[in-house]
Amino acid sequence: MRISDLDYRLPSELIAQEPLAKRDASRLLLLDVRADEVEDRLFVELPGLLPPSLFIFNDTRVFPARLLGSKATGGKVELLLLRKCDERTDRWLAMGRSSKGLREGMELELCDGRIDARVVRVQEHGELEVELRAEREVDELIEQAGEIPLPPYIRRAASDSDRIRYQTVFAKTRGAVAAPTAGLHFTEGSLSALEQSGHRTAYVTLHVGPGTFRPVQADSLDEHEMHEEAYAVPEATVTAIARARAEGRPIVAVGTTVVRTLESSVDAQGNPLAGVGTTRLFIRPPHRFLVVDHLLTNFHLPRSTLLALVMAFAGVDLTRRAYREAAERRYRFYSYGDAMLIRRGTR
């Protein structure tokens, strides 16, 4: 595939800037791959649109990773914390932004002086290794004073309400700088509705990184280098998948992050393996999916690896048609937007 295959037109007013008043009030575009059909539905109809299945969710928790402050010279600076270099220290890998760039040895004052930082090293791709210092526990101050890192297409500052709404109701494991957005539609009530309809649930963890918003720059998708993300697959989830297969239950991935986790953790026979790891898996057409039967997802950016994954799952032509019709029907796009269910059929 070429990068131009991932292009589509979208009026800017369709990019959702705020969440709906109710999480589960979203619209749902249903793609039936076998029937080659696109239908308008509502998210609350989800339990009845599939036979009793195993829904797998990503329980990562977004943390307030954006730290604002200034350099010693007074110039404004912004750090986006990615992950700790070592859990035993307060040295972090981060992305930085300032008017004249950041250099090794620079001293920074962050979060209204509550956190000090020193740039220890500038890495090859522009990422920074920074050492954070404070009079109190640094992690505690980050939670209090940091900002939720909203995606760049949301053209407003993060608010206190985003700390709740840009987080799934089942978020548990701290470490993501972007939400697994397909999960944002679920409430405790909608999870109960799945259970009452005969569905089961299980969880994996994939800490979503900023690369999820990075457009593919190479003309050929084969030349694109994926960002690395950490994941964990619990033994209980592997057991749940094996049981679902034995019972003939389809496996439903809630979000592209779940797809990448499951497809990254399989053995040669397509059986998921429990454990922790990292993945750079770039799923694009053609791809043989070994675990997932159906996919619930949001609408994704043009020229993104996430859109390439959806095209691999639903087919290039049907995905293009679905995105075109979603725009025509005035669906809301991206993180705070509407959802799409790709019903593909079991293997």
N, C-alpha and C positions, 0 to 999 in steps of 0.2 A: 504494500500500500504506500501511497504518497501522502505527504502532509495535506495536500489539497483535498484528499478524500474525507478529511475530518472537519471540513469547513461547513458552516451553515449560517444563514441570515437570522438575526434575532433583534427585534425592536428593543431598545434599551429599557423601555417602560415595562417590559415583561420580566426583568430581573428583580426578583423580590428583595426589597430593602428591609422589610420587617416581617416577623412571623405572624401567622394568623392568630386571632384571639384564642382559638382552641387548636391544640396540636393535631387532633385527628379530623379537623374540618377540611383537610386538603382534598383536592380532586385527584383522581387516579386514572391514568391512561393505561388501558389494558392492551398489550400486544400479544396476540395469539399467533405464535410462529407457525404452527401446523396449519391453521386455518388462513393464515396470511391476512389477518384482520386487525384493525385498530378501533377500540371502543372507548367511549367516555364512561367512566365510572366514578364512584366516590371512595375515599380511603376506608370509610366505615364498612364498605361492602367486602373488604378483603377476606374475612374468614370464609365467606361463601363462594369465593372465586376459585378455590383450589380444594381438592380432596384432602382428607386428613393427612397432614404433612408434618415435617420437622422443620421449624423455623430456627435459623441460627443467626444470632445477633453479635455485634461487636460491642463489648462492654468497656472500651477505653473511655477515659475521662479527660476532657479538655482542661488544661490548667491555664491560668492567666499569664501567658508566656511573653507578652509584650511589655517591655519596660521602657519608659520614656525618661529622658533626662538631658544632661548637657556634658560637654567636654570641659576640661579645665580652662580652656580659652573662652568658654561661654557659648560656643556653637551647639545647636540642638543635636541630639542623638537619639536613636531608637534601636533597641536590641530585641530580637526575637529569639528567645531561648529554645533550643531544640531538644537537647538531652544532656544529662550529666556525663562528663568524661569519666568520672569515677564516683560511684555512689558514696564513697567514704569522704569526699571532699566537696567544696563548693566551686569546683572548676567545671564550666559548662561549655558545650559547643553551641554557638549562636550565629545568627545572621545579623549584620549591623547596617545601619543607614545613617549617614550624616552628610552635611553639605560638602565637605572636603575629604571624605573618606576617613577610615580608622587605621591606625598604624600600631605596630607592636610597641608596648610600653606606655601607651596612652592611658591616662586616668580619667574615669567617668564618674559622674554623680547621677544616680538614678532614683526615681520615685520620690521626688522632693527631698533628696538627701538621706533617705532612709537606707539606701543601699549604695555602696561604693563598688567600683569595678575597675579592673586593670586588664588591658588587652595583652594577653600572654603571647599569642601567636596568631598570625594570619595564614590560613591554609590555602592550598593551591587553587581551590574553586571559590575563594573569597569568604568562606566561612571563618569564624573567629573562635579562638579558644580564650575564654575570659574567666577571670577569678573574681568571684563576688565576695564582699565583706560587709558585715553589719554588726551592730551591737547586740542584736537579737538573732534568733534562729532565721537563717536566710530563707529556707523553704517556707516558713510561716509568713515572712514579709512578702515573698512573691505572691502567695495566695491572697494576701490582704491588699497589696498595693499595685500588683500587676494588672494589666488589662487583658480581657479575653481577646484573642487574636482573630477578629472577624476577617473573612476573605476580602481581598482587594476590590472585588466588584460590589461590595456593600459600601456605599459611599457616605458613610457617617461614622462617628465615633462610637465605640462600644458603650453600652449603658449597663446599669446594674441588672436590668431584666435579661440581658444577654447571658449573664452568668447562669441563669436558669434555662433559658430557651435555646441557647446554643450548646445544649447538653442533653443527652438522652436521659430518660427517667430511670434507666438501668445502668447508667455510667458508674463504674466502680474503680477501675485501675488507672491511676493518674499517669499521664505521659503523652497525650496527643496535643498537637497545636492546631488541629482542625477536627471538626466533628464528623463522625460517620453519619452523614445527613439523612440517609434512608431511615435511620432509627429515630429521628426527631419527631416523626409523625405519631409514634406510639405513646399511649397513656397507660396508666395502670388498668383502666377500663378496657382498652383495646387488647391488652395482653390477656386479660381475663376472658374476653370474647373469643380469642383464638383457642384458649383452653376449653371453653364451653362448647366450641364447635368441633372438638376432637383433635385439634392440632397439639403438637408438643413443641417445647422450646429448649434451646441449648445456647451456649455462649463460647466465643473465642475472643481474643484480644489482639488488636493490631493498632499500634500507636501511629495515628495518621500524621505525616510530616508535611512541611510546606511544599514539597515537590508535587503534591496532589494538584496544586494550582499552576504548576510550571508548564507552559505550553511546549509542545514538541517543536524544536528548532530545526532539526535535521529534515531534509527534503524527503528522505526515505525513512520509514518507521524503523527499519532494521538498524539504523545508525543511532537511534536514540538510546541514551544511557539512563536507566531508571534510578531514582533515589532509593536509598535503603531504608526499610522500616522494620521495626522489631515486632514479633508476634509471639503468641502463646496459645497452644491448643490443649485444653484440659483433658485428662483421661476420661472424665465423665462425658465430654462431648464426643470423643471417639466411640465410646460405648453406645451413646445415643444414636449416632450415625449407623453403626453396625446393626442396632436393633431396628431402626427405621427401614433399612434395606431388607432385612429379613421379613419385615411386615409389609413390604411393598409401599412404604410411605415415601413420597418425594422429598427431596432435600431443597429447602428454600433459603437462599442466601439473602439476608437483609443488608443490602449494600455491596458495592464493589470491593470494599475492604475485606468483607467476609469471603468473597470469591477468591481474592488473592491469597488470603490466609490458608484456606482449605486446599487450593490448587498448589500451594507452595509446600505443603506438609505431607504429601502423599508418598507412598512407596510405589514400586514399579507396577503393582496391580491396581493402583488407584485407591488404596485404603489410607485414610488419614492417619497420621502418627501423632501421638501426644508428645508434648515437649515445647521448648522455646527455641526461637531462631530468628534470623533476619531474612528478608526477601528483597530481591530486585526484579522479581518476575514481571515481565511486560507482556500482558495478554492482549493479543491482537489477532485479526483474521490471518490465516486460519488457525484455530486452536481447538484441540480436543479436550473438552471439559470432563474431568474424571469423577467429580463429586457432586456438583451442583446441578439440579434439575430446573429450578425456576429462580428468578431474580427480581427482587423489589429494589428499586433504585430511584434516585432523583434525576433531574435533567442536568447534563454536564456541559462544561465549556467546550467551544470548538477548539480543534487542534490539541485536545487533551488526551492523555493516556486512558482516562476513564471512559471517554467516548469510544476509543478504540476497543476497550474491553466489551462495552455494550454491543458494538457492531459484531464482535466475535461471537457473542452469545445469541443475539437475535437475528443476525444477518445484516449485511451492509445496506441493502436496498430497503428492507423493512424498517431499519433504524432511521434512515434518512426520511422515509415517508412519515414515520411517527413523529419525528422532531418538526417536520414541516407542518403536519396537522396540529401538533400541540401549539405551535406559534399561531396558526390560523384560528384556533379555538381559544386563544388567550389564556393558556395555562401560565402559571407562575414558575419561573425557572430558578435553578441553582439551590443554594443551601437552604434558604427559607421558602423554597418554592414547593410545587406539587410533586406527586410521586408517579412512578410508572411501574407496572407489574408485567414482567416478561414471562409469559406462560409457554414453556417450550416442550413439555412432555418428558416423561421419565425415560431412562435408558433401557 
